[in-house]
C-alpha cells in the first residue's frame, strides 16, 4: 500500500515540469511558481473548513514552515525559473536525483544510516547529471541547470520533513496546513508578478491549473501518506519512474524531441539511484495517521 500511494504521487508529479514549461511560455515564471501555491491554499482552506479540522499544534508550526520552505516556496519558484531556459525533458534528468536527495535528507533528519555503497551510488548520479548539464551547455553548465539542482535540494527537504510530520498529522493535513499558513505571505509577490505583459492562451492556463490543483495540492495527499507509512528513504525510490514519465508527457503534449543524450542521461541517473535501492539503509518506518 505505501508503494502504491507513493506511485500515485509520482504519476501526479511527473506532469509538473511539462505543465510548468507550458505555463511559463506566456505567464511570468514567478507568478506560475508562487501563484499556484496561493490558489492551492484556497482549495486547502476549503477542505479544512468543510472538515472542521483543528489547527496544528504550536510545536508543529516550525516543522510546517520547513516543509513549506521546500515544497510551497523553494521547489515551485526555482523550477519555474529554471524552465524558462531548459526543456521539461532536460529538467527531468536533473529531477532524477530527487529520490536519493530525499534519502540523504532523511538520513540527517530521521536518523537513517545509508551504507557506503549508497553514498557511492549517490555520488555517481550527481556526476552523471553534471556531465549531462555541461554537454547540453556547450561545455559549461548553464545557470538554469544549477537552479534546477537547487530546486531538487529544497524539494528533498520539504519531502522529508513533510513525511516525518505526516506520521502525526496525516499526509493531506500536512500539505493543507503548510499551504494555508504560509502561502498568504506570497500574495504581494504574486500580485506584482501577475501584472506581466504576456498573452497567455488556453494551453498556458491549463498548465497553470494542473500545477495548482495536482502538483501543489492533490498529489501530496498520496505522496506524503506513502512516504510516512513506508519509510522516507526506501519509499522515495519509487520516484525513479518520474523522469521517464516526464519524458513521455513532454513528447506527447509539448512536442519536445527527446534526444539520445537526454534519454541516456536519464537512464544513467536512474541506474545510479536504483543501486541505492539495493543497498542497506537502517531506518524506522513512519506510520501515518490519516484519520
N, C-alpha and C positions, 0 to 999 in steps of 0.2 A: 504493500500500500504506500509506504513513503516514496519509493522509487516512481510509482505511478503518478502520485501527486506532483513530485518534482518534475517529471517529464511533461505534465500538463503545463507547468510553469515555463519550461524551456520552449515548448511549442509557441506559447504566447509571446515570450521574449524574442524568439527568432525573427519575428516580423518587425521588431523595433527599429533596426537600422534601415531597412528599406523604406519603412513608413516615414522615418525621420528624414532620410535623404530626399524623399519626395516633398515633404513639407517645407524644408529649408530652401527648396528651389525658388520660392517666391515669398515665403514668410521669413521674418527675421529669426536668426538662429537662437538668440536669447529668448525671444517670445516663444518659440517652439519648445526649447529646453525647460524653461521655468513656467511658461503659461500652462503647459499640460498638467503640471503639478497643482496649480491654483484651481483649475477646473476639476481635476480629480478630487481635490479636497472638498469641493461642493458635493460630489457624489458620496464621499466618505461621511460627510456630516449628515446627509440624509439617512444613510444606513444606520449610523449611530443613534440618531434621534428616533427613528422608527422602532429600533430595538431597545431603546431606553437604556443604553449602555452607561455604566458608571465611568467617570473619568479615571485615568491611570493614577496610581499612587505617586506620591511626591518623589520617592526614590527611583521610580521608573522613568521620570522625565529626562534626566541626563542621558540615559541609555536610548530613549526615543530620539533625543537630539542627535546622538551619534549615528543612529540608523538613518535619520533624515539627512544628515550631512552627506551620507553615501548615496542614498537612492532617491531622495527628494530634490537635492540641490546638485551634488557633485556629478553623478553619472549623467543625468539628463542634460545639464548645461554643457559639460565637456564633450559629450558625444555629439551633441547638435553642432557645436562649434567645429569639431573635427570633420564632420560630414559635409562641410562646405568645400573641403579640399580632397577628400578621399571618397571612393565609391563605397557603397554598402558592403560589397563583397570584400574589398580590401580591409575595411573596418572589422569584418567578421573574423579575419585571420588573427588580428590582434586580440579580439574578444575571446578567441580560443584559449587565451591564457587565464581567463577569469576563473575556471574551476580550480586550478592549482593556486591562484592568488587567494581565493576564498579559503582553501585548505591551509595556506600559510597563515592567514589572519586568524583562522580558527585555532591554530597551534599556539598563537600568542594570547588570544582572548579566552579560549576554552580549555587551555591546558593540555591540548592534544600533542602527541610526540611523534612526528613522522620519522621514518628511518633515514639513514644516509642515502639510500637508493632513491628515496623520494626527492631529496634535495638535488641530487644529481640530475634526475629527470626534469625537475623544475628549471634548473639552470640551462639545460639543453633546449627546452622550449623557449626560454627567453632569447637565447642566441638565435634560434630559428626565426623568431619574429623580427628581431633587429636586423638580421641579414635580409629578410624579405623587404623590410621598410627601406633599407639602404639601396637595394637594387631598384625598387619602384621609384625612388627619388634620385635616380641617375647617380648613384654612388654616395649620396648624402641623405640620411633620414630627414623627412620633411617635418616641419613643425607640427602638422596635423597628426603625424604618427605618434609623437610624444604626448600630444593632448589626449589621444585615444588611450594610450597606455595609462595616463593619469586617470582617465575615466574608469579603467579597469581596476585600478588600485582602490579608489574611493568606493566603487561599487562592491568590491570584496569586503570592505569594512562594513558597509551597510547590510550586506547579505549576512555576514557572520553575527553581527550584533543583533540584527533583527531576528535571526533564527534562534539565538540564545534567549532573547526576550520572549519569543513565541511560546516557550515552554511554560511561561507564567500567564501569558495573556491570550494565547491563540494567535495564529498567523494573521488572520484577517483583521484582528483588533490592532496588531502592531502597525500595519501599513495605514490603517484608517486613522489612528491617533497621530501617527507621525505626520500625515498629511494635514489633518485638521489643526494641529498645534503649531506647525511650522511653515506651511505653505502661505498663510496670510502675510508673513513677513516679506514674501516675494512680490506681493501685489504692486507696490510702487514701481519696481523694476519692470514688471510685465506691462504695466500701463504705458511706460515710456517706450519700451521695445515694440509695442503694438502699433505705434504711430509711424511705422516704416513706409517706404514708397513702393513696396512690392504690389503685384496684382495677382493674388492667389486665385486659383480656379478650384473646380470641384476636387481634382485629384490631390491638391495640396491640403485642402480642408479635410479630406478623407484620411490622409496620412496623419494629420494632427489629431483627428478624432480617435484613430487607432492608438496612438501613443498615449492619449489621455485616458481612455476607458480601459484598454487592455494592458499596456505596458506600465502605466503609472499606478494602476489600481487593481483590477481584477486578477491579473497574472500573479500578483503577490499572494493572493489567497492560497493557491495551491503550492506555490514555491516555498513560502515560509513554513507551511504545515509539513511539507515533505522534509525540509532540512531539519526542522525541530524534532520530528519523530524518528528520523533515520540516522541522525548524527551529521554534523555540518560537513566535515571533510569528506566522508565517504559518499554521502548522498549528492553533494555538489558536483561530483564527477559525471552525473547524468547530463550535465551541460556540455559534455563532449559533442553531443549531437547538434548543438546550436549553430556552429559555423556552417556546417553542411546544409542545414535547413535554411539558413540565411542566404547561402549561395543560390539555392533553389528559388526562393521568393524574389531575390534580386533579378534573376534571369527572367522569371515569369512576368513580374509586374513592372519592373523598371527597364527591361530590355538590356540590362548590363551584360556585356560579354565577359565570361569567366575565363581569364587567361590560364594557360597551363601552369605558369609560375604561381598564380594565386591559388590554384587548386592544390598544387604540390606543397606549397607553404602551409595551407590549411591541414593537409594530411600529416605533415611533419609535426605541427603543433599538437594535433590530436594524438599522434603516436606517442609523443613525449608525455602528454597528460595521462594517456592510457597506462603508461608504465607506473605512474604514481598510484593508479588504482590497484595495481598488483603488488605494490609494496606495503609493508606493515605500517599501520598508524594506530597507536594506542589512543583510544578515545572513549568517552562516555556518551552513549546515545542520549539525545534530548527528547523528552517526552512532552509532546504538545498538549495543551488543553484548549480545545476549540469549542468547548461547550458554552 
